[in-house]
Amino acid sequence: MTTQNTKKIGQRPVTKPVSKMDTLHDTWTVMKPFVHFSIKAMRVLAHALIFVVKNIPKPDDRKSTRKSDKIIKI
């Protein structure tokens, strides 16, 4: 004869306590793809910003080219 598991009203099932390490491990497994994506996105933005800053013409370069282009004869 099989035994029956009867549940009584008002009794909760016994649960084992969750440790912090289990919680941190579960959190890391969920967040890992998002962390990797954000790191890659920040790299792309940083490289784009460096490219833009490097390609901005410097004010000294424009002034020196204008002076050398003009010839003044008296």
N, C-alpha and C positions, 0 to 999 in steps of 0.2 A: 504494500500500500504506500502511495506517495504522500509526502508531507505537504501540507499547504501553508503558504506564507500569508497569514492574514494580517492586514494592517488595521490598526485601531485609530480611531479619530483622536486627534490631539497629540499623537506621537510623531516625532520627526525621525527620519532615518539618520543613523549615525554617520557623520562625515569626518574624515581625517583632517586635521588642521593643515593649511597650506603654508609652506615655508616661503621666506622671502626669495630664496634662490629659485624656487619653482616659478614664482611670479615674474622675476627678472628674466628668466630663460624664456618664458612664454612671451613676454613683452618684446624681447629682442628678436625672436623668430618672426613676430608679426611686423615689427618696424624695420627690419633689415633691408628689404627692397626699397623702402622710402628713403632711408638714409643713403644708400648707394646712389639712388637717382638724384638726390639733392646735392651730393658731393660732385657728381658729374655735371650737373647744371651750373653749379658755382664755378667749376673750372672753365666751362664754356663762356660764362659771363666775364670772368677774369681775363681770359685770352682776348675776348672782343674789346674789353676796355683798354688793355695794353696796346692792342693794334690801333685803336682810335687815337690814343694819346701819342703814340710814336709817329703817326702820320699827320698830326697837326703841324702846319708850318710855323716855324719860329719867327718872331718879329725881327730879329737881327738879320736873318737871311734875306728878307724882302728889302730891307733898307740898303744892304750892301749890293744887291743886284741892280737896284735902281741907279745908284751912284756910278757903277761901272758902265752902265749902258749909255749914259749921257756924256756927250763931249761938248764942252763949252769952249768956243774960240773967241778970242778978243781981238 
